Amino acid sequence: MAEAPKPLPFHYQFLCGAIAGISEILTMYPLDVVKTRAQLNTGASVSIGQSFKQIIKTEGVGALYRGIIPPILVEAPKRATKFAANEQYTALYKRVFGFDKLTQSLAIMTGVSAGITEAFLIVPFELVKIRMQDKANVGKYNGTMDTFGKIIKKEGPLALFNGLEATIWRHASWNGGYFGVIFGVKGLLPQPKDKNQQLAVNFAAGSTGGFVGTMINTPFDVVKTRIQGHSGDGPRRYNWTLPSIALVAREEGVRALYKGFVPKVLRLGPGGGILLVVFETVSNFIRRNVLKD
């Protein structure tokens, strides 16, 4: 496997990650709404097609983009953190642990570290997004800032960090799987000979990484959604991640831990490919035309 190019300076990594993240969210967001609705539902599951049809029929097409502002606000720093922190941790761990090149174990370790870093950044925005996406809250919140304000007024400022522990589990597991699989897939595929082949390799590696990451982290995502969806009305049934996973499995069956998996994987499989392709494309453009390495 060819030696990875020298990491870009942090501000360029941030820019590349931001462009990649916004590209992905604008393309795939409606699937996130469907995923959240499925995870909040404690009853029988419905298909993606039925969910889309029901949302459009009862709430209008605009409902498929309800809550998109909070993730857009955090998407740039979130995705930038994912890639920039991953590259920074790679350089750090190479220096500290004596790695002379990127290995799969190093890719997993740096991915987990980047995921934990990312989790602290996004928790309040994730919570607001979920509250706005929840059908039960239609008419309760009037836009993003109103949602922030009402949560703080009713539940207190610390409520914005409900689900932090579950978010750490979700992002550490997804990023570890994502970056670890990308390394493995790139090692198995032939070395690309031109730009088109490079794009194909990046999309295949990123999509496969997104699929595996989603397989690993969906149970954490389900309980995170349940924890953050509680608005302070009535007793809180979901608090900590592992006990909540056990509770969902006991009451609804193990399959319930994968509620929303299909729209989630349809988003994060191809979405992972979009992320990597855009990030690498913009990075290479900067190397060629700005830094001229």
Kinemage of the C-alpha trace (Angstrom):
@kinemage 1
@onewidth
@group {chain A} dominant
@subgroup {mainchain}
@vectorlist {calphas} color= white
{ca met a 1} P 0.000 0.000 0.000
{ca ala a 2} L 1.380 3.392 -0.991
{ca glu a 3} L 2.556 5.740 1.733
{ca ala a 4} L -0.160 8.211 2.720
{ca pro a 5} L 0.406 11.817 1.593
{ca lys a 6} L 1.677 14.269 4.158
{ca pro a 7} L -1.210 15.646 6.280
{ca leu a 8} L -2.426 19.121 5.380
{ca pro a 9} L -2.100 21.956 7.911
{ca phe a 10} L -4.994 21.886 10.364
{ca his a 11} L -6.917 24.820 8.868
{ca tyr a 12} L -6.949 23.120 5.463
{ca gln a 13} L -8.038 19.827 7.048
{ca phe a 14} L -10.852 21.749 8.720
{ca leu a 15} L -11.928 23.280 5.389
{ca cys a 16} L -11.878 19.923 3.575
{ca gly a 17} L -13.874 18.227 6.317
{ca ala a 18} L -16.414 21.037 6.359
{ca ile a 19} L -17.005 20.861 2.597
{ca ala a 20} L -17.250 17.064 2.728
{ca gly a 21} L -19.711 17.108 5.617
{ca ile a 22} L -22.069 19.707 4.198
{ca ser a 23} L -22.080 17.884 0.839
{ca glu a 24} L -23.118 14.675 2.587
{ca ile a 25} L -25.835 16.160 4.788
{ca leu a 26} L -27.533 18.085 1.982
{ca thr a 27} L -27.657 14.893 -0.075
{ca met a 28} L -28.753 12.383 2.567
{ca tyr a 29} L -30.662 14.264 5.325
{ca pro a 30} L -34.236 12.971 4.713
{ca leu a 31} L -33.017 9.471 5.583
{ca asp a 32} L -31.897 10.805 8.963
{ca val a 33} L -35.416 12.050 9.731
{ca val a 34} L -36.853 8.629 8.881
{ca lys a 35} L -34.167 6.942 10.988
{ca thr a 36} L -34.909 9.089 14.045
{ca arg a 37} L -38.668 8.487 13.781
{ca ala a 38} L -38.032 4.718 13.629
{ca gln a 39} L -35.734 4.775 16.665
{ca leu a 40} L -38.200 6.780 18.776
{ca asn a 41} L -41.011 4.379 17.906
{ca thr a 42} L -41.432 1.679 20.567
{ca gly a 43} L -44.161 -0.107 18.608
{ca ala a 44} L -44.186 -2.055 15.369
{ca ser a 45} L -41.739 -0.951 12.680
{ca val a 46} L -42.777 0.367 9.281
{ca ser a 47} L -40.824 0.290 6.030
{ca ile a 48} L -38.828 3.231 4.705
{ca gly a 49} L -41.318 3.703 1.891
{ca gln a 50} L -44.251 3.751 4.306
{ca ser a 51} L -42.452 6.189 6.580
{ca phe a 52} L -41.643 8.595 3.734
{ca lys a 53} L -45.221 8.352 2.457
{ca gln a 54} L -46.709 8.935 5.913
{ca ile a 55} L -44.498 11.936 6.661
{ca ile a 56} L -45.182 13.601 3.304
{ca lys a 57} L -48.933 12.899 3.494
{ca thr a 58} L -49.478 14.136 7.049
{ca glu a 59} L -46.779 16.798 7.440
{ca gly a 60} L -45.656 17.780 3.944
{ca val a 61} L -42.362 17.414 2.090
{ca gly a 62} L -40.746 20.077 4.256
{ca ala a 63} L -40.944 17.717 7.244
{ca leu a 64} L -38.212 15.611 5.627
{ca tyr a 65} L -35.866 18.519 6.325
{ca arg a 66} L -37.186 19.411 9.780
{ca gly a 67} L -34.281 19.967 12.155
{ca ile a 68} L -31.680 20.352 9.404
{ca ile a 69} L -30.347 23.695 10.694
{ca pro a 70} L -28.689 22.346 13.884
{ca pro a 71} L -26.716 19.656 12.015
{ca ile a 72} L -25.745 22.170 9.314
{ca leu a 73} L -24.536 24.572 12.001
{ca val a 74} L -22.374 21.867 13.539
{ca glu a 75} L -21.666 19.892 10.361
{ca ala a 76} L -18.658 21.913 9.321
{ca pro a 77} L -16.794 21.612 12.633
{ca lys a 78} L -18.110 18.063 13.143
{ca arg a 79} L -16.846 16.610 9.878
{ca ala a 80} L -13.765 18.777 9.977
{ca thr a 81} L -13.063 17.394 13.437
{ca lys a 82} L -13.631 13.833 12.189
{ca phe a 83} L -10.958 14.069 9.503
{ca ala a 84} L -8.655 16.659 11.031
{ca ala a 85} L -8.604 14.962 14.441
{ca asn a 86} L -8.063 11.600 12.768
{ca glu a 87} L -5.005 12.904 10.926
{ca gln a 88} L -3.714 14.729 14.000
{ca tyr a 89} L -4.140 11.627 16.181
{ca thr a 90} L -2.397 9.571 13.497
{ca ala a 91} L 0.638 11.840 13.642
{ca leu a 92} L 0.524 11.870 17.462
{ca tyr a 93} L 0.276 8.091 17.865
{ca lys a 94} L 2.999 7.495 15.285
{ca arg a 95} L 5.272 9.696 17.361
{ca val a 96} L 4.235 8.370 20.780
{ca phe a 97} L 3.981 4.651 19.979
{ca gly a 98} L 6.700 4.455 17.340
{ca phe a 99} L 4.587 3.534 14.304
{ca asp a 100} L 6.563 4.158 11.127
{ca lys a 101} L 3.498 3.949 8.860
{ca leu a 102} L -0.272 3.688 9.052
{ca thr a 103} L -1.548 0.235 10.014
{ca gln a 104} L -5.095 -1.040 10.479
{ca ser a 105} L -4.758 -1.108 14.272
{ca leu a 106} L -3.494 2.491 14.195
{ca ala a 107} L -6.368 3.482 11.869
{ca ile a 108} L -8.898 2.010 14.321
{ca met a 109} L -7.229 3.638 17.325
{ca thr a 110} L -7.113 7.069 15.707
{ca gly a 111} L -10.694 6.698 14.454
{ca val a 112} L -11.956 5.929 17.969
{ca ser a 113} L -10.045 8.918 19.361
{ca ala a 114} L -11.429 11.213 16.652
{ca gly a 115} L -14.939 9.926 17.358
{ca ile a 116} L -14.665 10.725 21.065
{ca thr a 117} L -13.418 14.223 20.228
{ca glu a 118} L -16.267 14.708 17.760
{ca ala a 119} L -18.885 13.560 20.291
{ca phe a 120} L -18.177 16.363 22.767
{ca leu a 121} L -18.667 18.924 20.013
{ca ile a 122} L -21.993 17.765 18.611
{ca val a 123} L -24.121 16.706 21.601
{ca pro a 124} L -26.246 19.886 21.993
{ca phe a 125} L -26.914 20.071 18.251
{ca glu a 126} L -27.848 16.380 18.087
{ca leu a 127} L -30.288 16.807 20.965
{ca val a 128} L -31.978 19.822 19.360
{ca lys a 129} L -32.153 18.029 16.007
{ca ile a 130} L -33.840 14.983 17.544
{ca arg a 131} L -36.372 17.100 19.441
{ca met a 132} L -37.273 18.895 16.200
{ca gln a 133} L -37.480 15.665 14.182
{ca asp a 134} L -39.799 13.953 16.675
{ca lys a 135} L -43.384 13.886 15.373
{ca ala a 136} L -44.638 14.294 18.945
{ca asn a 137} L -43.025 17.745 19.045
{ca val a 138} L -44.612 19.145 15.885
{ca gly a 139} L -45.856 22.620 16.792
{ca lys a 140} L -43.963 22.634 20.084
{ca tyr a 141} L -40.801 24.262 18.769
{ca asn a 142} L -40.625 27.210 16.379
{ca gly a 143} L -37.193 26.868 14.782
{ca thr a 144} L -33.731 26.083 16.029
{ca met a 145} L -33.127 28.942 18.441
{ca asp a 146} L -36.613 28.552 19.913
{ca thr a 147} L -35.835 24.878 20.554
{ca phe a 148} L -32.542 25.721 22.248
{ca gly a 149} L -34.280 28.360 24.363
{ca lys a 150} L -37.197 26.178 25.447
{ca ile a 151} L -34.935 23.260 26.384
{ca ile a 152} L -32.719 25.530 28.501
{ca lys a 153} L -35.710 27.252 30.146
{ca lys a 154} L -37.583 24.041 30.972
{ca glu a 155} L -34.770 21.565 31.622
{ca gly a 156} L -31.731 23.715 32.364
{ca pro a 157} L -28.521 24.342 30.362
{ca leu a 158} L -27.003 20.963 31.256
{ca ala a 159} L -29.922 19.238 29.525
{ca leu a 160} L -28.233 20.122 26.234
{ca phe a 161} L -25.628 17.509 27.134
{ca asn a 162} L -28.083 14.697 27.842
{ca gly a 163} L -26.880 11.637 25.987
{ca leu a 164} L -23.201 12.631 25.976
{ca glu a 165} L -22.073 9.188 27.125
{ca ala a 166} L -24.197 7.462 24.471
{ca thr a 167} L -22.896 9.892 21.853
{ca ile a 168} L -19.315 8.978 22.783
{ca trp a 169} L -20.154 5.274 22.364
{ca arg a 170} L -21.863 5.984 19.022
{ca his a 171} L -19.094 8.071 17.498
{ca ala a 172} L -16.141 6.129 18.874
{ca ser a 173} L -17.533 2.870 17.489
{ca trp a 174} L -18.541 4.341 14.109
{ca asn a 175} L -15.261 6.149 13.507
{ca gly a 176} L -13.178 3.176 14.610
{ca gly a 177} L -15.055 0.924 12.199
{ca tyr a 178} L -15.102 3.525 9.419
{ca phe a 179} L -11.400 4.383 9.345
{ca gly a 180} L -10.298 0.817 10.132
{ca val a 181} L -12.307 -0.595 7.223
{ca ile a 182} L -11.159 2.156 4.855
{ca phe a 183} L -7.562 1.122 5.517
{ca gly a 184} L -8.399 -2.554 4.970
{ca val a 185} L -10.390 -2.028 1.776
{ca lys a 186} L -7.742 0.223 0.229
{ca gly a 187} L -5.144 -2.438 1.011
{ca leu a 188} L -7.189 -5.110 -0.781
{ca leu a 189} L -7.961 -3.108 -3.923
{ca pro a 190} L -5.443 -2.582 -6.750
{ca gln a 191} L -3.525 0.683 -6.677
{ca pro a 192} L -5.459 3.263 -8.748
{ca lys a 193} L -3.784 4.327 -11.974
{ca asp a 194} L -5.710 7.532 -12.614
{ca lys a 195} L -8.064 10.052 -11.047
{ca asn a 196} L -11.242 8.133 -11.911
{ca gln a 197} L -9.909 4.936 -10.383
{ca gln a 198} L -8.878 6.878 -7.276
{ca leu a 199} L -12.428 8.247 -6.920
{ca ala a 200} L -13.855 4.738 -7.331
{ca val a 201} L -11.491 3.316 -4.689
{ca asn a 202} L -12.320 6.131 -2.261
{ca phe a 203} L -16.058 5.696 -2.770
{ca ala a 204} L -15.858 1.907 -2.346
{ca ala a 205} L -13.691 2.185 0.762
{ca gly a 206} L -15.778 4.972 2.295
{ca ser a 207} L -19.101 3.245 1.570
{ca thr a 208} L -17.883 -0.065 3.016
{ca gly a 209} L -16.504 1.755 6.047
{ca gly a 210} L -19.824 3.552 6.499
{ca phe a 211} L -21.736 0.254 6.323
{ca val a 212} L -19.517 -1.495 8.871
{ca gly a 213} L -19.495 1.520 11.178
{ca thr a 214} L -23.300 1.567 11.060
{ca met a 215} L -23.504 -2.152 11.843
{ca ile a 216} L -21.374 -1.578 14.935
{ca asn a 217} L -22.933 1.604 16.272
{ca thr a 218} L -26.689 1.341 15.611
{ca pro a 219} L -27.579 -0.035 19.087
{ca phe a 220} L -25.746 2.914 20.645
{ca asp a 221} L -27.586 5.255 18.275
{ca val a 222} L -30.994 3.827 19.195
{ca val a 223} L -30.518 4.414 22.916
{ca lys a 224} L -28.902 7.810 22.304
{ca thr a 225} L -32.030 8.866 20.404
{ca arg a 226} L -34.271 7.601 23.215
{ca ile a 227} L -32.182 9.409 25.865
{ca gln a 228} L -32.125 12.703 23.980
{ca gly a 229} L -35.767 12.470 22.930
{ca his a 230} L -36.999 12.668 26.533
{ca ser a 231} L -38.191 16.231 27.143
{ca gly a 232} L -38.657 16.088 30.907
{ca asp a 233} L -42.327 15.066 30.821
{ca gly a 234} L -42.800 11.964 32.943
{ca pro a 235} L -40.164 9.587 34.315
{ca arg a 236} L -36.926 9.117 32.369
{ca arg a 237} L -36.687 5.498 31.206
{ca tyr a 238} L -33.342 5.698 29.408
{ca asn a 239} L -30.254 7.133 31.089
{ca trp a 240} L -26.963 5.305 30.645
{ca thr a 241} L -26.029 3.486 27.451
{ca leu a 242} L -25.437 -0.141 28.412
{ca pro a 243} L -28.399 -0.413 30.828
{ca ser a 244} L -30.587 1.225 28.159
{ca ile a 245} L -29.441 -1.290 25.537
{ca ala a 246} L -30.368 -4.102 27.950
{ca leu a 247} L -33.763 -2.480 28.628
{ca val a 248} L -34.639 -2.132 24.935
{ca ala a 249} L -33.551 -5.717 24.225
{ca arg a 250} L -35.593 -7.054 27.160
{ca glu a 251} L -38.785 -5.109 26.421
{ca glu a 252} L -38.778 -4.974 22.620
{ca gly a 253} L -36.382 -7.725 21.566
{ca val a 254} L -32.827 -7.586 20.272
{ca arg a 255} L -34.028 -6.574 16.801
{ca ala a 256} L -35.281 -3.287 18.266
{ca leu a 257} L -31.643 -2.289 18.799
{ca tyr a 258} L -31.434 -2.029 15.009
{ca lys a 259} L -34.519 0.116 14.510
{ca gly a 260} L -33.788 2.666 11.828
{ca phe a 261} L -30.882 0.576 10.544
{ca val a 262} L -31.981 0.544 6.895
{ca pro a 263} L -32.366 4.335 6.445
{ca lys a 264} L -29.266 4.827 8.602
{ca val a 265} L -27.124 2.491 6.509
{ca leu a 266} L -28.569 3.877 3.262
{ca arg a 267} L -27.401 7.262 4.464
{ca leu a 268} L -24.069 6.392 6.063
{ca gly a 269} L -22.978 3.748 3.570
{ca pro a 270} L -23.110 5.945 0.457
{ca gly a 271} L -22.729 8.942 2.773
{ca gly a 272} L -19.406 7.582 3.983
{ca gly a 273} L -18.338 7.259 0.358
{ca ile a 274} L -19.411 10.833 -0.388
{ca leu a 275} L -17.515 12.063 2.667
{ca leu a 276} L -14.266 10.371 1.700
{ca val a 277} L -14.480 11.245 -2.011
{ca val a 278} L -15.171 14.936 -1.334
{ca phe a 279} L -12.575 15.144 1.439
{ca glu a 280} L -9.843 13.518 -0.666
{ca thr a 281} L -10.785 15.497 -3.779
{ca val a 282} L -10.647 18.853 -1.978
{ca ser a 283} L -7.454 17.826 -0.137
{ca asn a 284} L -5.735 16.905 -3.392
{ca phe a 285} L -6.910 20.141 -5.009
{ca ile a 286} L -5.334 22.127 -2.164
{ca arg a 287} L -2.092 20.149 -2.388
{ca arg a 288} L -1.850 20.747 -6.151
{ca asn a 289} L -3.060 24.313 -6.406
{ca val a 290} L -2.486 25.969 -3.048
{ca leu a 291} L 0.451 24.264 -1.362
{ca lys a 292} L 1.957 22.910 -4.615
{ca asp a 293} L 3.700 20.023 -2.834
